Amino acid sequence: MYSNQDIPFARPFIGHEEEAALLRVLRSGWLTTGREALAFEAEFTRFLEDPEAGLPPLHSLTVNSATSGLHLALEACGLSPGELVLVPSYTFVSTAEVVRYLHGEVVFVDTAPGTFHIDPKALEATLERLGRGEPAYAHAHGAGSFGPRGVPKAVIPVHYGGLPCAMDAIMAIARKYGLKVIEDAAHAFPSQLSRGVWAGTIGDLGVFSFYATKTLTTAEGGMVVSRDQELARRIALMRSHGIDRSVWNRYTDTRASWYYEVVAAGYKYNMPDLLAALGRVQLARAGELLDMRRKIAALYDAAFQEEDFFSLPPTGPGDARHLYPLRLNLERLSLSRDAFIEKIQAAGVGVSVHFIPLHSMPYYRQRYGLTEGDLPESMRSFQRVISLPIWPKMQDAQVERVIQVVKAIARE
């Protein structure tokens, strides 16, 4: 029934141009942050910038991971110990852990029904409770309230799977309550809310990931973008030990090139040129890579939309199709989601789950006294979803095999 050929869940697209870029940097004698990183930043800004929009200039800053970028973004916003940051529970651990790095408190918000995104209504309801001096959560059974109290500082919406959040509603709520908005755009390059309006550029800051499985990869790495010059300056300073001059400037400036001053207790979060060179090539082929993923998603959509066993993922015209999260209609199946995954993997097809809600994780559950049922929509999505392979250069035959395996298991 099934062949023995394995289809991985994800595989980066690396061509001759990427290989040539890496060799060029290796032979240059300069491997750390320098000319390539600066060029990557400038090119990334040009990709996202609309000169006719009349907006303040966009600043792009390379970092060594999106997690680092989120940490720097919160630090630049001045998060103080005990202040609150609202994040969706339905996200990867980075979105929440960076709050704890700075000794802030995480407030989880449920997803909107039928989506994988933070629910604006739930966000505002949580802020209203906090505004009344009440704890962040109320027990589902009405037996009391629990969770952190304090001053809300920021909200971090997550553009899950490449589909942008409802940013108009989120921005209106954030401005009403005086919150900074940090877009977790780890999945969202190149996602658009409307023509020329890119996910990651709407809030005070946006953070992109270039991890090995992402739509643009540098193996490890990320980018922080902002139109706020002061926030950008702070991030540029803090990503490299709080030193007032970059390594590139110190080694290429003939005037007292050895001298520098430490003006803040910073971090080691810079992106080396070796990875930036890879990113520049990937950026240049962003449209090509997007078309490949959209073609695969269209094949999946056509195959699964007529099947009662499945519900298609929400999508829109600006979706980057980073993930293909297929929902299982468990009421029509005789096996659990986990058993379904085991059968897919046994057939040689890679599959994953995005994500395990963070409020169900031992650390956060114990810290805030949460139960799985306290954010029911997040748990409902988690218990039904599987992520199918969707990577550039997947052959039509591979896509068809994934489809046939998934359908066959459901029909069994």
C-alpha positions as CSV (number, residue, x, y, z in Angstrom):
1,M,0.0,0.0,0.0
2,Y,2.8,2.4,0.9
3,S,6.2,2.7,-0.6
4,N,9.4,2.9,1.5
5,Q,10.4,6.3,0.3
6,D,10.5,8.8,3.1
7,I,9.1,12.3,2.7
8,P,10.5,14.6,5.4
9,F,8.3,17.1,7.2
10,A,10.5,20.0,6.2
11,R,13.5,20.5,4.0
12,P,15.3,23.8,3.2
13,F,15.8,24.9,-0.4
14,I,19.5,25.4,-0.9
15,G,20.8,25.9,-4.4
16,H,24.0,26.7,-6.2
17,E,23.6,30.5,-5.4
18,E,23.4,29.8,-1.7
19,E,26.5,27.6,-1.9
20,A,28.4,30.3,-3.9
21,A,27.5,33.0,-1.4
22,L,28.8,30.9,1.5
23,L,32.1,30.2,-0.3
24,R,32.4,33.9,-1.1
25,V,32.3,34.8,2.6
26,L,34.5,31.9,3.6
27,R,37.2,33.1,1.2
28,S,36.8,36.8,2.2
29,G,38.5,36.4,5.5
30,W,35.6,38.1,7.4
31,L,33.1,35.7,8.9
32,T,31.4,37.6,11.7
33,T,28.9,40.5,11.5
34,G,30.1,42.9,8.8
35,R,29.4,43.9,5.2
36,E,27.0,41.0,4.4
37,A,24.9,41.6,7.5
38,L,24.6,45.3,6.7
39,A,23.6,44.5,3.1
40,F,21.1,41.9,4.2
41,E,19.5,44.5,6.5
42,A,19.3,47.1,3.8
43,E,17.8,44.6,1.3
44,F,15.2,43.4,3.8
45,T,14.1,46.9,4.4
46,R,13.8,47.6,0.7
47,F,11.7,44.4,0.3
48,L,9.2,45.5,3.0
49,E,9.3,49.3,2.5
50,D,6.7,51.2,0.4
51,P,8.3,54.6,-0.4
52,E,4.9,56.1,-1.3
53,A,3.2,55.1,1.9
54,G,4.3,58.2,3.8
55,L,5.4,56.2,6.8
56,P,8.5,56.7,8.9
57,P,11.5,54.8,7.6
58,L,11.7,51.1,8.5
59,H,14.8,49.9,10.4
60,S,15.9,46.2,10.0
61,L,18.3,44.6,12.4
62,T,19.8,41.1,12.0
63,V,20.0,38.9,15.1
64,N,21.0,35.3,15.7
65,S,17.5,34.0,16.3
66,A,13.9,35.2,16.5
67,T,14.0,34.3,20.2
68,S,16.8,36.8,20.6
69,G,14.9,39.3,18.6
70,L,11.8,39.0,20.8
71,H,14.0,39.3,23.9
72,L,15.6,42.5,22.5
73,A,12.2,43.9,21.5
74,L,10.8,43.5,25.0
75,E,14.0,45.0,26.5
76,A,13.8,48.0,24.2
77,C,10.2,48.5,25.2
78,G,11.4,48.8,28.8
79,L,9.6,45.8,30.3
80,S,10.1,45.9,34.1
81,P,9.9,43.0,36.6
82,G,6.3,42.2,37.4
83,E,4.8,43.9,34.4
84,L,2.5,41.8,32.2
85,V,2.8,40.8,28.6
86,L,-0.2,39.2,26.9
87,V,0.5,36.4,24.4
88,P,-1.5,33.6,22.8
89,S,-1.1,30.2,24.5
90,Y,-1.1,28.7,21.0
91,T,2.4,29.5,20.0
92,F,6.0,28.2,20.4
93,V,7.7,28.6,23.7
94,S,9.9,31.5,22.6
95,T,7.0,33.9,22.6
96,A,6.4,33.5,26.3
97,E,9.9,32.6,27.7
98,V,11.4,36.0,26.7
99,V,8.9,37.6,29.1
100,R,10.4,35.6,31.9
101,Y,14.0,36.5,30.8
102,L,13.1,40.0,31.9
103,H,11.2,38.9,35.0
104,G,7.9,40.0,33.5
105,E,4.7,37.9,33.9
106,V,3.0,36.1,31.1
107,V,-0.8,36.4,30.6
108,F,-2.1,33.8,28.1
109,V,-5.0,34.7,25.8
110,D,-7.2,32.1,24.0
111,T,-7.5,31.8,20.2
112,A,-10.5,33.0,18.3
113,P,-12.8,30.1,17.3
114,G,-12.0,28.6,13.9
115,T,-8.5,30.2,13.8
116,F,-5.1,29.6,15.3
117,H,-4.7,33.3,16.2
118,I,-5.1,35.3,19.4
119,D,-8.7,36.3,19.9
120,P,-9.2,40.2,20.0
121,K,-12.4,39.8,22.1
122,A,-10.6,37.6,24.7
123,L,-7.7,40.0,24.7
124,E,-9.9,43.0,25.5
125,A,-11.8,41.0,28.1
126,T,-8.5,40.1,29.8
127,L,-7.4,43.7,29.8
128,E,-10.7,44.8,31.2
129,R,-10.3,42.5,34.2
130,L,-6.8,43.7,34.8
131,G,-8.0,47.3,34.5
132,R,-10.4,46.6,37.4
133,G,-7.6,45.3,39.5
134,E,-8.7,41.7,39.1
135,P,-6.4,38.7,38.3
136,A,-5.8,37.9,34.6
137,Y,-7.9,34.7,34.6
138,A,-11.3,33.5,35.9
139,H,-11.8,29.8,36.5
140,A,-14.1,28.3,33.9
141,H,-16.4,26.8,36.5
142,G,-16.8,30.1,38.3
143,A,-15.2,29.1,41.5
144,G,-12.8,32.0,41.7
145,S,-10.0,33.8,39.9
146,F,-6.3,33.4,39.7
147,G,-3.2,34.4,37.7
148,P,-0.9,37.4,37.8
149,R,-2.0,40.9,38.7
150,G,-0.1,43.9,37.5
151,V,0.3,46.5,34.9
152,P,0.0,45.3,31.2
153,K,3.0,46.5,29.2
154,A,2.8,44.8,25.8
155,V,1.0,42.3,23.6
156,I,2.7,39.8,21.3
157,P,0.3,38.6,18.5
158,V,1.6,35.6,16.5
159,H,1.0,35.3,12.8
160,Y,0.5,31.6,12.9
161,G,1.5,29.5,9.9
162,G,2.1,32.5,7.6
163,L,-1.5,33.9,7.9
164,P,-1.6,37.4,9.4
165,C,-3.6,38.1,12.6
166,A,-6.5,40.6,12.8
167,M,-4.1,43.4,13.3
168,D,-6.6,46.3,12.9
169,A,-8.5,45.0,16.0
170,I,-5.4,44.2,17.9
171,M,-3.8,47.6,17.3
172,A,-7.0,49.4,18.3
173,I,-7.1,47.5,21.6
174,A,-3.4,48.1,22.2
175,R,-3.7,51.8,21.7
176,K,-6.8,52.0,23.9
177,Y,-4.9,50.4,26.8
178,G,-1.4,51.9,26.1
179,L,0.3,48.7,25.1
180,K,3.4,48.2,23.0
181,V,2.7,45.7,20.1
182,I,5.5,43.3,19.2
183,E,4.5,41.1,16.2
184,D,5.8,37.6,16.4
185,A,6.3,37.2,12.6
186,A,8.4,34.0,12.9
187,H,6.1,32.3,10.4
188,A,5.2,35.4,8.4
189,F,7.7,36.1,5.7
190,P,6.4,37.3,3.2
191,S,2.8,37.6,4.5
192,Q,0.7,40.6,3.6
193,L,-2.4,42.0,5.3
194,S,-3.2,43.9,2.1
195,R,-1.2,44.9,-0.9
196,G,2.1,46.4,0.3
197,V,1.2,46.1,4.0
198,W,3.5,43.4,5.4
199,A,3.0,41.3,8.5
200,G,5.6,42.4,11.0
201,T,5.6,46.1,10.1
202,I,2.3,47.2,11.7
203,G,3.1,47.1,15.4
204,D,5.9,48.9,17.3
205,L,8.2,46.1,16.4
206,G,8.2,42.9,14.3
207,V,10.4,39.8,14.7
208,F,11.0,37.3,11.9
209,S,12.7,33.9,12.1
210,F,15.1,32.4,9.6
211,Y,15.4,29.0,11.3
212,A,16.1,26.0,9.1
213,T,12.4,25.2,8.5
214,K,11.2,28.7,7.8
215,T,10.2,30.3,4.6
216,L,13.5,32.2,4.4
217,T,16.4,30.4,6.1
218,T,19.9,31.4,7.3
219,A,20.0,28.0,9.2
220,E,19.7,30.0,12.4
221,G,18.9,33.7,12.6
222,G,16.2,36.4,12.6
223,M,15.4,40.0,11.9
224,V,13.8,42.7,14.0
225,V,12.1,45.6,12.2
226,S,10.7,48.9,13.6
227,R,9.8,52.3,12.5
228,D,10.7,53.7,15.9
229,Q,14.2,55.0,15.6
230,E,14.9,54.9,19.4
231,L,13.7,51.3,19.7
232,A,15.9,50.4,16.7
233,R,18.9,52.1,18.3
234,R,18.5,50.3,21.6
235,I,18.3,46.9,19.8
236,A,21.4,47.7,17.7
237,L,23.2,48.5,20.9
238,M,22.0,45.6,23.0
239,R,22.5,42.8,20.4
240,S,26.3,43.2,20.7
241,H,27.2,43.5,24.4
242,G,26.0,47.0,24.9
243,I,29.1,48.3,23.1
244,D,28.8,51.6,21.4
245,R,30.6,50.6,18.2
246,S,30.1,47.5,16.1
247,V,32.9,45.0,15.4
248,W,32.8,46.0,11.8
249,N,33.3,49.7,12.6
250,R,36.1,48.9,15.1
251,Y,38.1,46.8,12.7
252,T,37.5,48.9,9.5
253,D,37.8,52.4,10.9
254,T,41.4,53.5,10.9
255,R,40.7,56.2,13.6
256,A,41.3,54.6,17.0
257,S,39.8,51.4,15.7
258,W,40.6,49.6,19.0
259,Y,38.7,51.8,21.3
260,Y,35.1,51.2,22.4
261,E,32.8,51.9,25.4
262,V,30.3,49.6,27.1
263,V,27.3,51.8,27.8
264,A,24.8,49.0,28.8
265,A,24.8,45.4,29.9
266,G,23.9,43.9,26.5
267,Y,23.8,40.5,25.0
268,K,25.6,38.4,22.3
269,Y,22.8,38.3,19.7
270,N,24.5,39.4,16.4
271,M,24.2,37.5,13.1
272,P,27.5,36.5,11.4
273,D,28.2,37.4,7.8
274,L,28.3,33.7,6.8
275,L,24.6,33.4,7.7
276,A,23.6,36.8,6.3
277,A,25.0,35.9,2.9
278,L,22.7,32.9,2.9
279,G,19.8,35.1,3.8
280,R,20.5,37.6,1.0
281,V,20.2,34.8,-1.6
282,Q,17.1,33.4,0.0
283,L,15.5,36.9,0.1
284,A,16.2,37.4,-3.6
285,R,14.2,34.2,-4.4
286,A,11.4,34.9,-1.9
287,G,8.7,35.2,-4.5
288,E,9.8,31.9,-6.2
289,L,9.7,30.1,-2.8
290,L,6.3,31.5,-2.0
291,D,4.9,30.3,-5.3
292,M,6.2,26.8,-4.6
293,R,4.5,26.6,-1.2
294,R,1.2,28.0,-2.5
295,K,1.1,25.4,-5.3
296,I,1.5,22.6,-2.7
297,A,-1.2,24.2,-0.5
298,A,-3.5,24.4,-3.4
299,L,-3.1,20.7,-4.1
300,Y,-3.8,19.9,-0.5
301,D,-6.9,22.2,-0.5
302,A,-8.3,20.5,-3.6
303,A,-7.7,17.0,-2.2
304,F,-9.1,17.5,1.3
305,Q,-12.0,20.0,0.9
306,E,-14.5,17.4,-0.2
307,E,-13.6,14.9,2.6
308,D,-15.8,14.9,5.7
309,F,-12.8,13.7,7.8
310,F,-11.0,17.0,7.5
311,S,-11.3,20.8,7.9
312,L,-9.1,23.0,5.8
313,P,-6.8,25.5,7.5
314,P,-8.0,29.1,7.5
315,T,-6.2,31.1,4.8
316,G,-6.3,34.4,2.8
317,P,-4.7,36.1,-0.2
318,G,-1.7,37.3,1.9
319,D,-0.9,33.9,3.5
320,A,2.7,32.9,3.2
321,R,1.7,29.2,3.6
322,H,4.5,28.4,6.0
323,L,2.5,25.6,7.6
324,Y,-0.4,23.4,6.4
325,P,-2.3,22.7,9.6
326,L,-5.0,20.2,8.7
327,R,-7.8,19.7,11.2
328,L,-9.1,16.2,11.8
329,N,-12.9,15.9,12.4
330,L,-12.5,13.4,15.1
331,E,-16.2,12.8,15.4
332,R,-16.0,11.0,12.1
333,L,-12.9,9.0,12.9
334,S,-12.4,5.9,14.9
335,L,-8.9,6.8,16.1
336,S,-7.3,9.7,18.0
337,R,-5.2,12.5,16.6
338,D,-2.0,10.9,18.1
339,A,-2.9,7.5,16.6
340,F,-3.5,9.1,13.2
341,I,0.0,10.7,13.4
342,E,1.6,7.3,14.2
343,K,0.0,5.8,11.1
344,I,1.2,8.6,8.9
345,Q,4.8,8.3,10.2
346,A,4.7,4.6,9.8
347,A,3.9,5.2,6.2
348,G,7.2,7.1,5.8
349,V,5.6,10.6,5.7
350,G,6.9,13.3,8.1
351,V,4.3,15.1,10.1
352,S,4.2,17.5,13.1
353,V,1.9,19.4,15.4
354,H,1.9,23.2,15.8
355,F,1.5,23.8,18.7
356,I,1.1,22.4,22.2
357,P,-0.6,25.2,24.1
358,L,1.8,26.8,26.5
359,H,-0.7,27.1,29.3
360,S,-0.7,23.3,29.5
361,M,3.1,23.1,30.0
362,P,4.2,22.2,33.5
363,Y,6.2,25.4,34.1
364,Y,3.4,27.8,33.1
365,R,0.6,25.6,34.5
366,Q,2.2,25.5,37.9
367,R,3.3,29.1,38.0
368,Y,-0.1,30.5,37.2
369,G,-2.4,27.8,38.5
370,L,-3.8,27.0,35.1
371,T,-5.6,23.9,33.8
372,E,-5.9,22.8,30.2
373,G,-9.6,23.8,30.2
374,D,-9.0,27.4,31.1
375,L,-8.2,28.2,27.4
376,P,-10.6,25.8,25.6
377,E,-10.2,27.0,22.0
378,S,-6.4,26.6,22.2
379,M,-6.8,23.0,23.5
380,R,-9.5,22.2,20.9
381,S,-7.2,23.2,18.0
382,F,-4.3,21.3,19.5
383,Q,-6.2,18.1,19.9
384,R,-7.3,18.0,16.3
385,V,-4.5,19.5,14.2
386,I,-1.7,17.9,12.2
387,S,0.9,19.8,10.1
388,L,1.6,18.3,6.7
389,P,4.8,18.7,4.7
390,I,4.9,21.9,2.7
391,W,8.4,22.8,1.5
392,P,9.8,24.2,-1.8
393,K,10.8,21.6,-4.4
394,M,8.4,19.0,-3.1
395,Q,7.6,17.0,-6.2
396,D,4.0,16.6,-7.3
397,A,4.4,12.8,-6.8
398,Q,5.5,13.4,-3.2
399,V,2.5,15.7,-2.5
400,E,0.2,13.2,-4.0
401,R,1.6,10.5,-1.8
402,V,1.1,12.6,1.3
403,I,-2.5,13.1,0.2
404,Q,-3.1,9.4,-0.5
405,V,-1.6,8.3,2.8
406,V,-3.7,10.7,4.9
407,K,-6.9,9.9,3.0
408,A,-6.3,6.1,3.3
409,I,-5.8,6.3,7.0
410,A,-9.0,8.3,7.5
411,R,-11.0,5.9,5.4
412,E,-9.7,2.8,7.2
